[in-house]
Amino acid sequence: LYDEIPAPVRAAWHRDAGRALAESGAPADRVARQLLWAVGGSGGATEPMDEWILGWLARAAELLVGQAPRAAAELLRQAVASSPVGSAQHDHLVGRLADALYRVGDVAGAEQVATRALVHAVEPDLLVDLHWTLAQCRMRAGRSAESLATLNRALAAPGISARHRARLLVLTARTHSNLGEVETAGRVATTALAAASEADDNWAIGWALLVLTLVAMMQGQMTDALPLFDRALTVTQADPALTDLSLLLQINKAIALGDLDRYEEAFAAAQQARHLADRAGTLVRLAQAHGALGQLLFDTGRWDDAMAEVEVLPDDLKEPSAACCDHGIAAVICFHRGEITTARGHLAAAVPYAQRIGNRVVGPLALARSLDAEQAGALPEALAVLTAEFADNTEELDEIEDLFADAVRLATKIDDLGTAKAIAGHAVTLAAESEIPHRQANALYCRALLDHDPPRLLAAAECYGDAGRALLSAKALEAAAGEFVDGDDRDQARAAFTRAVEIYTSLGAATDVGRLQTRFRAHGIRRGPRSKHRQARSGWDSLTPAEIKIAALVEAGLSNPEIAAKLFLSRRTVGTHVSHILKKLDVHSRIDIAREAALRTIAPS
């Protein structure tokens, strides 16, 4: 019946339905879905917008962009074309269109719209909105210094109100944070929060609190960041127009909880953010949520799922620092698994993004670059990669502390005891001021390497295990086994060696297993049977444990959404796993996967 209704009648009915919903107080995204059909934005011929639709959209645009940016972008494109150029309504709609385009990942389109509008804009609210969108676009492009110059000129403009000043200060603080200028970002954000509170502007209060949480995290003060997150979320969750900011806060809170080794809470927060971002269609936040989950999965040793998370979305939808982090995680995993060519491919892919982030530290990328040099036998160069981060980025403690363990390991290997002692001193100082398990483990590990103390290395391994950090636990066990061998305590050496091999094997870290086997074979200490799936490059034996689990669920007839719900993964992550399975098995359909899985069940190898 619907298909048989003449298109003009159908459009009119959708318009009437949208207006009835709006007048009854329905959510903006429900109204928008009707209006998209009314103006042909969901497949029909485009119709010009009438005065009522333009008026409603002008009133609801900010809320709609926050709740459903993709629908907002479609409607706003047509609204801008339908409204009189030069009118206040047209200028307002242009500002909201630029914001919507940025949120759906069209950074070039957003910058183009905002730049054109800024030439003629005079209304203060619009000027601030356009500056905000432009600054975010320039951050993505690595042009934050350009943003600072523009923002300083805007702040110097005569007659600026307290509200507008607060918003511009928040943006200035964000830009300093993006450049790695942490202390400056904190000072400006504190000033912005005071101005926002005076102006009673929840938008600016929420964003100022976000910057302050980022500053606390970058300075390694994770415990101090949590109450700031809770305060900011209280401000934003009461206002649907601040949905995007609430998402960003949720993502960063997940990262902070991970840095506190509170992984159960961290995973719950990150998964909720990913679900909300996916539902809202905010691709920038969705990419950040996937990246946060990838980092959490990497830290806790779920490397197959971590690889799937960081590969879900293309790089052009990610902020430069996020793209660097994702490629760094993937490269580190590949180096440990002996996939050197793939690892170096990730390092090469990160180069253009690393050039855009100025003085920022990206821990996984620094580790990957150091591993690259270590793989080539260039240990001094591998250490230099890490110590350069300490020298140039002393303000970003949260990223730098993740490099301590490897830096001390490399420094002791090449007898650079001065560097090893200096870095171990930092680790010990941090541990004295904190009860976070991985900080306690870092201090134990670094001091034990310097003192050749195997019992303390075992304690470090246990502490890393309590923190959920599998790779570092295995490294501490490997170091302990070496010290026991040097002390001719073969039983203790064998026990530590065996536990290290078990962890490395669970990670699929073939490079590390091979190194241990070679080192300890001369002492009569050997590992157990090899794990077959890591040796094979194709076929069933090449599947990872996560892929085998998903193949079994495909065999059981579950769809990707059903598998995602069962395994607490996103649909996109499951889709990535399924794509990998198809490629490794050299098959073309889910039926083929089910057939292979069934054959394995009938006749296991």
C-alpha positions as CSV (number, residue, x, y, z in Angstrom):
1,L,0.0,0.0,0.0
2,Y,2.8,2.4,0.9
3,D,4.6,1.9,-2.4
4,E,1.4,2.6,-4.3
5,I,0.9,6.0,-2.7
6,P,1.9,8.8,-5.1
7,A,5.2,10.3,-4.1
8,P,4.0,13.8,-3.5
9,V,1.2,12.5,-1.2
10,R,3.7,10.2,0.6
11,A,6.1,13.2,1.2
12,A,3.2,15.4,2.5
13,W,2.1,12.7,4.9
14,H,5.7,12.2,6.2
15,R,5.9,16.0,6.7
16,D,2.6,16.0,8.6
17,A,3.8,13.0,10.7
18,G,7.0,14.8,11.5
19,R,5.2,18.0,12.5
20,A,2.8,16.0,14.7
21,L,5.7,14.2,16.4
22,A,7.5,17.5,17.0
23,E,4.4,19.1,18.5
24,S,3.9,16.2,20.8
25,G,7.5,16.5,22.1
26,A,9.0,13.5,20.4
27,P,12.8,13.2,20.3
28,A,14.5,15.2,17.5
29,D,15.9,12.1,15.8
30,R,12.3,10.6,15.4
31,V,11.1,13.8,13.8
32,A,14.1,13.9,11.6
33,R,13.5,10.4,10.2
34,Q,10.0,11.5,9.0
35,L,11.3,14.8,7.5
36,L,14.1,13.0,5.6
37,W,11.3,11.1,3.7
38,A,9.3,14.3,3.3
39,V,12.2,16.1,1.5
40,G,13.4,13.0,-0.4
41,G,16.6,12.6,1.7
42,S,16.3,8.9,2.0
43,G,16.1,7.8,-1.6
44,G,13.4,10.0,-3.2
45,A,13.7,13.1,-5.4
46,T,14.9,16.0,-3.3
47,E,12.2,18.6,-2.5
48,P,12.8,22.2,-1.2
49,M,12.1,22.6,2.4
50,D,9.1,24.7,3.5
51,E,9.1,27.3,6.2
52,W,7.9,25.0,9.0
53,I,10.6,22.4,8.3
54,L,13.3,25.1,8.1
55,G,12.1,26.7,11.3
56,W,12.0,23.4,13.2
57,L,15.4,22.4,12.0
58,A,16.9,25.8,13.0
59,R,15.5,25.3,16.5
60,A,16.4,21.6,16.9
61,A,19.7,21.4,14.9
62,E,22.0,21.5,17.9
63,L,20.1,18.7,19.6
64,L,19.8,16.7,16.4
65,V,23.5,17.0,15.6
66,G,24.3,15.7,19.1
67,Q,21.8,12.7,18.9
68,A,21.9,11.7,15.2
69,P,24.7,13.5,13.2
70,R,24.2,11.5,10.0
71,A,20.5,12.3,9.7
72,A,21.3,15.9,10.7
73,A,23.9,16.2,8.0
74,E,21.5,15.0,5.3
75,L,18.7,17.4,6.4
76,L,21.1,20.4,7.0
77,R,22.6,20.1,3.5
78,Q,19.1,20.6,2.0
79,A,18.2,23.3,4.6
80,V,21.2,25.4,3.7
81,A,20.2,25.1,0.0
82,S,16.6,26.1,0.8
83,S,17.2,29.1,3.2
84,P,18.0,32.6,2.0
85,V,21.7,33.3,1.8
86,G,22.8,36.0,4.2
87,S,19.9,35.5,6.6
88,A,20.5,34.7,10.3
89,Q,18.7,31.3,9.8
90,H,21.0,30.4,6.9
91,D,24.1,31.3,8.9
92,H,23.0,29.2,11.9
93,L,22.2,26.2,9.7
94,V,25.6,26.4,8.0
95,G,27.3,26.4,11.4
96,R,25.4,23.3,12.4
97,L,26.1,21.6,9.1
98,A,29.9,22.0,9.5
99,D,29.6,20.4,13.0
100,A,27.5,17.5,11.7
101,L,29.9,16.8,8.8
102,Y,32.8,16.7,11.2
103,R,31.0,14.2,13.5
104,V,30.2,11.8,10.6
105,G,33.9,11.8,9.6
106,D,33.7,14.2,6.6
107,V,36.6,16.4,7.9
108,A,37.4,18.0,4.5
109,G,33.7,18.9,4.0
110,A,33.4,20.3,7.5
111,E,36.5,22.5,7.1
112,Q,35.3,23.8,3.7
113,V,31.9,24.7,5.0
114,A,33.2,26.4,8.2
115,T,36.0,28.3,6.3
116,R,33.5,29.8,3.8
117,A,31.0,30.7,6.5
118,L,33.7,32.3,8.7
119,V,34.4,35.0,6.0
120,H,30.9,36.5,6.4
121,A,29.9,35.5,10.0
122,V,29.4,38.3,12.5
123,E,27.0,36.7,15.1
124,P,29.1,35.8,18.2
125,D,27.6,32.3,18.8
126,L,28.1,31.4,15.2
127,L,31.7,32.6,15.2
128,V,32.5,30.5,18.3
129,D,30.8,27.4,16.7
130,L,32.8,27.8,13.4
131,H,36.1,28.3,15.3
132,W,35.3,25.1,17.3
133,T,34.7,23.0,14.2
134,L,37.7,24.4,12.3
135,A,40.0,23.8,15.3
136,Q,38.9,20.2,15.5
137,C,39.4,19.7,11.7
138,R,42.9,21.3,12.0
139,M,43.8,19.0,15.0
140,R,43.0,16.0,12.8
141,A,45.2,17.5,10.0
142,G,48.1,18.3,12.4
143,R,47.6,22.0,12.1
144,S,47.0,22.8,15.8
145,A,49.5,25.7,15.8
146,E,47.4,27.4,13.1
147,S,44.4,27.0,15.3
148,L,46.1,28.7,18.3
149,A,46.9,31.8,16.3
150,T,43.3,32.1,15.1
151,L,41.9,31.5,18.6
152,N,44.2,34.1,20.2
153,R,42.9,36.7,17.6
154,A,39.3,35.7,18.5
155,L,39.9,36.1,22.2
156,A,41.4,39.5,21.7
157,A,38.3,40.8,19.9
158,P,36.6,43.7,21.7
159,G,33.3,43.2,23.5
160,I,33.5,39.4,23.8
161,S,31.0,38.0,26.3
162,A,31.8,35.8,29.3
163,R,30.1,32.8,27.6
164,H,32.0,33.2,24.3
165,R,35.2,33.8,26.1
166,A,34.7,30.5,28.1
167,R,34.1,28.5,24.9
168,L,37.1,29.9,23.1
169,L,39.3,29.3,26.2
170,V,38.1,25.7,26.3
171,L,39.1,25.3,22.7
172,T,42.5,26.9,23.3
173,A,43.1,24.5,26.2
174,R,42.1,21.5,24.0
175,T,44.6,22.6,21.3
176,H,47.4,23.0,23.8
177,S,46.6,19.5,25.1
178,N,46.6,18.1,21.5
179,L,50.1,19.6,21.1
180,G,51.4,17.9,24.3
181,E,51.7,21.2,26.2
182,V,50.1,19.7,29.3
183,E,50.7,22.3,31.9
184,T,49.6,25.1,29.7
185,A,46.5,23.1,28.8
186,G,45.7,22.7,32.5
187,R,46.1,26.4,33.3
188,V,43.9,27.5,30.4
189,A,41.3,24.9,31.2
190,T,41.1,26.0,34.8
191,T,40.6,29.6,33.6
192,A,38.0,28.4,31.1
193,L,36.1,26.4,33.8
194,A,35.9,29.5,36.0
195,A,34.6,31.6,33.1
196,A,32.1,28.9,32.1
197,S,30.8,28.6,35.7
198,E,30.3,32.3,35.9
199,A,28.4,32.3,32.6
200,D,26.4,29.2,33.7
201,D,27.3,27.5,30.4
202,N,27.0,23.7,30.8
203,W,28.5,23.2,27.3
204,A,31.7,25.0,28.3
205,I,31.8,23.5,31.8
206,G,31.6,20.0,30.4
207,W,34.4,20.6,27.8
208,A,36.6,22.4,30.4
209,L,36.2,19.4,32.7
210,L,37.1,17.1,29.9
211,V,40.4,18.9,29.3
212,L,41.2,18.8,33.0
213,T,40.6,15.1,33.0
214,L,43.0,14.7,30.0
215,V,45.6,16.8,31.8
216,A,45.3,14.7,35.0
217,M,45.6,11.5,32.9
218,M,48.6,12.8,30.9
219,Q,50.3,13.7,34.2
220,G,49.7,10.1,35.5
221,Q,47.2,11.3,38.1
222,M,44.5,8.7,37.2
223,T,42.8,8.6,40.6
224,D,42.4,12.4,40.5
225,A,40.8,12.2,37.0
226,L,37.9,9.9,38.0
227,P,35.9,12.5,40.1
228,L,36.4,15.0,37.3
229,F,34.9,12.5,34.9
230,D,31.9,11.9,37.2
231,R,31.4,15.6,37.6
232,A,31.5,16.2,33.8
233,L,29.2,13.2,33.0
234,T,26.7,14.6,35.5
235,V,26.7,17.9,33.6
236,T,26.5,16.3,30.1
237,Q,24.1,13.4,30.6
238,A,21.3,15.8,31.6
239,D,21.5,17.6,28.3
240,P,20.8,15.6,25.1
241,A,22.6,18.3,23.0
242,L,25.8,17.2,24.8
243,T,25.6,13.6,23.7
244,D,28.8,13.8,21.7
245,L,30.8,15.2,24.7
246,S,29.3,12.6,27.0
247,L,30.5,9.9,24.6
248,L,34.0,11.3,24.6
249,L,34.0,11.5,28.4
250,Q,32.9,7.8,28.6
251,I,35.7,6.7,26.2
252,N,38.4,8.6,28.2
253,K,37.0,7.3,31.5
254,A,37.4,3.8,30.1
255,I,41.1,4.5,29.3
256,A,41.6,6.0,32.8
257,L,40.1,2.9,34.5
258,G,42.4,0.7,32.4
259,D,45.4,2.8,33.5
260,L,44.2,2.1,37.1
261,D,44.2,-1.7,36.2
262,R,40.4,-1.7,36.9
263,Y,39.8,-3.6,33.7
264,E,36.3,-5.0,34.3
265,E,35.0,-1.4,34.7
266,A,37.1,-0.2,31.8
267,F,35.7,-2.8,29.4
268,A,32.1,-2.0,30.5
269,A,32.6,1.7,29.9
270,A,34.3,1.3,26.6
271,Q,31.8,-1.2,25.3
272,Q,28.9,1.1,26.3
273,A,30.6,4.0,24.5
274,R,31.1,1.9,21.4
275,H,27.5,0.9,21.4
276,L,26.2,4.4,21.9
277,A,28.5,5.9,19.2
278,D,27.5,3.2,16.7
279,R,23.8,3.9,17.4
280,A,24.3,7.6,17.1
281,G,26.3,7.3,13.9
282,T,29.2,9.4,15.3
283,L,32.0,7.9,13.4
284,V,34.8,10.0,15.0
285,R,33.7,8.8,18.5
286,L,33.1,5.2,17.2
287,A,36.7,5.1,16.0
288,Q,37.9,6.4,19.4
289,A,35.8,3.7,21.2
290,H,37.2,1.0,19.1
291,G,40.7,2.3,19.8
292,A,40.2,2.4,23.5
293,L,38.9,-1.2,23.4
294,G,41.9,-2.2,21.3
295,Q,44.3,-0.7,23.9
296,L,42.5,-2.5,26.8
297,L,42.5,-5.8,24.9
298,F,46.2,-5.4,24.1
299,D,47.2,-4.7,27.7
300,T,45.3,-7.7,29.0
301,G,46.7,-10.1,26.4
302,R,43.6,-10.6,24.2
303,W,45.7,-9.9,21.1
304,D,43.5,-11.4,18.5
305,D,40.5,-9.3,19.6
306,A,42.8,-6.3,19.9
307,M,43.9,-6.7,16.3
308,A,40.3,-6.9,15.1
309,E,39.3,-3.8,17.1
310,V,42.1,-1.6,15.7
311,E,41.5,-2.7,12.1
312,V,37.7,-2.2,12.1
313,L,37.6,1.3,10.8
314,P,39.8,3.0,8.2
315,D,42.5,5.5,9.3
316,D,40.8,8.5,7.7
317,L,38.1,8.3,10.3
318,K,40.5,8.5,13.1
319,E,42.3,11.4,14.8
320,P,46.1,11.3,14.1
321,S,47.0,10.2,17.6
322,A,44.4,7.4,17.5
323,A,45.7,6.2,14.2
324,C,49.2,6.2,15.6
325,C,48.1,4.2,18.6
326,D,46.2,1.6,16.6
327,H,49.1,1.1,14.2
328,G,51.5,0.9,17.2
329,I,49.4,-1.8,18.9
330,A,49.2,-3.8,15.7
331,A,53.0,-3.4,15.0
332,V,53.9,-4.5,18.6
333,I,51.7,-7.6,18.3
334,C,53.2,-8.5,14.9
335,F,56.8,-8.1,16.0
336,H,56.1,-10.4,19.0
337,R,54.5,-12.9,16.6
338,G,57.3,-12.9,14.1
339,E,55.3,-11.1,11.4
340,I,58.0,-8.6,10.7
341,T,57.0,-7.4,7.3
342,T,53.4,-6.8,8.5
343,A,54.7,-5.0,11.6
344,R,56.9,-2.7,9.5
345,G,53.9,-2.0,7.2
346,H,52.0,-0.7,10.2
347,L,55.0,1.5,11.2
348,A,55.1,2.9,7.7
349,A,51.3,3.6,7.7
350,A,51.7,5.5,11.0
351,V,54.3,8.0,9.6
352,P,51.9,10.6,8.1
353,Y,49.8,10.6,11.3
354,A,52.8,10.9,13.6
355,Q,53.9,14.0,11.7
356,R,50.6,15.7,12.6
357,I,50.7,15.3,16.4
358,G,53.6,17.5,17.3
359,N,55.0,16.8,20.7
360,R,52.5,14.0,21.7
361,V,53.7,10.7,23.1
362,V,52.0,7.6,21.7
363,G,53.3,4.7,23.9
364,P,52.5,1.7,21.6
365,L,54.1,3.5,18.6
366,A,57.3,4.2,20.5
367,L,57.4,0.6,21.7
368,A,56.9,-0.6,18.2
369,R,59.7,1.6,16.8
370,S,62.0,0.4,19.6
371,L,61.1,-3.3,18.8
372,D,61.9,-2.6,15.1
373,A,65.5,-1.5,16.0
374,E,65.8,-4.4,18.5
375,Q,64.8,-6.9,15.8
376,A,67.6,-5.6,13.7
377,G,70.1,-6.1,16.5
378,A,70.5,-2.3,17.1
379,L,70.0,-2.2,20.9
380,P,71.5,1.3,21.5
381,E,69.1,2.6,18.8
382,A,66.2,0.7,20.3
383,L,66.9,2.3,23.7
384,A,67.4,5.8,22.1
385,V,63.9,5.6,20.7
386,L,62.5,5.3,24.2
387,T,64.8,7.7,26.0
388,A,64.0,10.4,23.4
389,E,60.4,10.2,24.5
390,F,61.5,10.7,28.1
391,A,63.6,13.7,27.2
392,D,61.1,15.4,24.9
393,N,57.8,14.7,26.7
394,T,58.2,14.8,30.4
395,E,54.7,16.2,30.8
396,E,52.9,13.1,29.5
397,L,53.6,10.7,32.3
398,D,50.8,8.2,31.5
399,E,52.4,7.4,28.1
400,I,56.0,7.6,29.3
401,E,55.6,5.2,32.3
402,D,54.5,2.4,29.9
403,L,58.0,2.6,28.4
404,F,59.9,2.3,31.7
405,A,60.2,-1.5,31.7
406,D,61.6,-1.9,28.2
407,A,63.9,1.0,28.6
408,V,65.5,-0.4,31.7
409,R,65.7,-3.9,30.1
410,L,67.5,-2.5,27.1
411,A,69.8,-0.2,29.2
412,T,70.9,-3.1,31.3
413,K,71.6,-5.3,28.3
414,I,74.0,-2.7,26.8
415,D,75.5,-1.8,30.3
416,D,74.2,1.7,30.2
417,L,73.7,1.7,33.9
418,G,73.3,5.4,34.3
419,T,70.2,5.5,32.1
420,A,68.9,2.3,33.7
421,K,69.3,3.8,37.2
422,A,67.7,7.1,36.3
423,I,64.6,5.4,34.7
424,A,64.3,2.9,37.6
425,G,64.3,5.9,39.9
426,H,61.3,7.4,38.2
427,A,59.5,4.0,38.4
428,V,60.2,3.7,42.1
429,T,59.1,7.3,42.8
430,L,55.8,6.7,41.0
431,A,55.2,3.5,42.9
432,A,55.8,5.2,46.2
433,E,53.1,7.7,45.4
434,S,50.6,5.1,44.1
435,E,49.0,1.8,44.9
436,I,48.2,1.0,41.2
437,P,49.4,-2.6,40.6
438,H,51.3,-2.1,37.4
439,R,53.2,0.8,38.9
440,Q,54.3,-1.4,41.8
441,A,55.3,-4.0,39.3
442,N,57.3,-1.5,37.2
443,A,59.3,-0.5,40.3
444,L,60.0,-4.1,41.3
445,Y,61.0,-5.1,37.8
446,C,63.3,-2.2,37.1
447,R,65.1,-2.4,40.4
448,A,65.4,-6.2,40.1
449,L,67.0,-6.0,36.7
450,L,69.6,-3.6,38.1
451,D,70.2,-5.7,41.2
452,H,70.1,-9.1,39.4
453,D,67.5,-10.2,42.0
454,P,65.4,-13.2,40.7
455,P,63.0,-13.4,43.7
456,R,62.1,-9.7,43.1
457,L,61.6,-10.4,39.4
458,L,59.2,-13.2,40.4
459,A,57.3,-10.8,42.6
460,A,57.2,-8.3,39.7
461,A,55.8,-11.0,37.4
462,E,53.1,-11.8,40.0
463,C,52.3,-8.1,40.4
464,Y,52.0,-7.6,36.6
465,G,49.7,-10.7,36.6
466,D,47.5,-9.0,39.3
467,A,47.4,-5.9,37.1
468,G,46.2,-8.0,34.1
469,R,49.4,-7.2,32.1
470,A,50.3,-10.6,30.5
471,L,53.2,-9.5,28.3
472,L,55.1,-7.8,31.0
473,S,54.5,-10.7,33.4
474,A,56.1,-13.0,30.9
475,K,59.1,-10.6,30.4
476,A,59.6,-10.6,34.2
477,L,59.5,-14.4,34.3
478,E,62.0,-14.6,31.5
479,A,64.4,-12.3,33.3
480,A,64.0,-14.3,36.5
481,A,64.7,-17.6,34.6
482,G,67.9,-16.0,33.2
483,E,69.1,-14.9,36.7
484,F,68.4,-18.3,38.2
485,V,70.4,-20.0,35.4
486,D,73.3,-17.6,36.0
487,G,73.1,-18.5,39.7
488,D,73.0,-22.2,38.8
489,D,69.5,-22.7,40.3
490,R,68.2,-24.9,37.4
491,D,64.9,-25.9,39.2
492,Q,63.8,-22.3,39.8
493,A,65.0,-21.4,36.3
494,R,62.9,-24.2,34.7
495,A,59.8,-23.2,36.6
496,A,60.1,-19.5,35.6
497,F,61.0,-20.5,32.0
498,T,57.9,-22.8,31.8
499,R,55.5,-20.1,33.1
500,A,57.0,-17.5,30.7
501,V,56.6,-19.9,27.7
502,E,53.0,-20.6,28.7
503,I,52.1,-16.9,28.7
504,Y,54.0,-16.1,25.5
505,T,52.3,-19.1,23.8
506,S,48.9,-17.9,24.9
507,L,49.7,-14.6,23.3
508,G,50.9,-16.2,20.1
509,A,54.3,-14.5,20.7
510,A,56.3,-16.9,18.5
511,T,59.4,-14.5,18.5
512,D,59.6,-14.6,22.3
513,V,59.0,-18.4,22.5
514,G,61.8,-18.9,20.0
515,R,64.2,-16.6,21.8
516,L,63.6,-18.4,25.1
517,Q,64.0,-21.8,23.5
518,T,67.3,-20.8,22.0
519,R,68.7,-19.3,25.1
520,F,67.8,-22.1,27.5
521,R,68.4,-25.1,25.3
522,A,72.1,-25.0,26.2
523,H,71.1,-25.4,29.8
524,G,69.0,-28.5,29.1
525,I,65.8,-26.5,29.7
526,R,63.2,-27.1,26.9
527,R,59.6,-26.2,26.3
528,G,56.7,-28.5,25.7
529,P,54.9,-29.3,22.4
530,R,54.4,-26.4,20.0
531,S,51.1,-24.8,19.4
532,K,50.1,-25.6,15.8
533,H,47.9,-22.7,14.9
534,R,50.8,-20.2,15.2
535,Q,53.0,-22.0,12.7
536,A,50.5,-22.3,9.9
537,R,49.8,-19.3,7.7
538,S,46.6,-20.7,6.1
539,G,44.0,-23.3,6.7
540,W,42.3,-24.3,9.9
541,D,45.5,-24.6,11.9
542,S,46.3,-20.9,11.2
543,L,43.1,-19.7,13.0
544,T,43.6,-18.0,16.3
545,P,41.6,-19.1,19.4
546,A,39.2,-16.2,19.0
547,E,38.6,-17.1,15.3
548,I,38.1,-20.8,16.2
549,K,35.5,-19.7,18.7
550,I,33.7,-17.5,16.2
551,A,33.8,-20.3,13.5
552,A,32.1,-22.6,16.0
553,L,29.3,-20.0,16.5
554,V,29.0,-19.6,12.7
555,E,28.6,-23.3,12.5
556,A,25.9,-23.1,15.1
557,G,24.0,-20.7,12.8
558,L,24.5,-17.5,14.8
559,S,24.5,-14.2,12.9
560,N,27.2,-11.6,13.4
561,P,25.0,-9.5,15.7
562,E,24.2,-12.6,17.8
563,I,27.9,-13.6,18.0
564,A,28.7,-10.0,19.0
565,A,26.1,-10.1,21.8
566,K,27.4,-13.5,23.0
567,L,31.1,-12.5,23.1
568,F,30.6,-8.9,24.1
569,L,32.2,-7.6,20.9
570,S,30.9,-5.1,18.3
571,R,29.3,-6.3,15.1
572,R,32.2,-4.7,13.2
573,T,34.8,-6.6,15.2
574,V,33.0,-9.9,14.6
575,G,32.8,-9.0,10.9
576,T,36.6,-8.4,10.9
577,H,37.1,-11.8,12.5
578,V,34.9,-13.5,10.0
579,S,36.7,-11.8,7.1
580,H,40.0,-13.1,8.5
581,I,38.6,-16.7,8.8
582,L,37.3,-16.6,5.2
583,K,40.7,-15.4,3.9
584,K,42.7,-18.0,5.9
585,L,40.4,-20.9,4.9
586,D,40.3,-19.6,1.3
587,V,36.5,-19.9,1.2
588,H,33.8,-17.5,0.2
589,S,30.8,-17.9,2.5
590,R,29.6,-18.6,6.0
591,I,28.3,-22.0,4.8
592,D,31.9,-22.9,3.9
593,I,33.1,-21.8,7.4
594,A,30.4,-24.0,9.0
595,R,31.4,-26.9,6.8
596,E,35.0,-26.7,7.8
597,A,34.1,-26.3,11.5
598,A,31.8,-29.3,11.2
599,L,34.5,-31.4,9.7
600,R,36.8,-30.5,12.5
601,T,34.1,-31.6,15.0
602,I,33.6,-34.9,13.3
603,A,37.3,-35.7,12.8
604,P,39.5,-33.5,15.0
605,S,43.1,-33.4,14.0
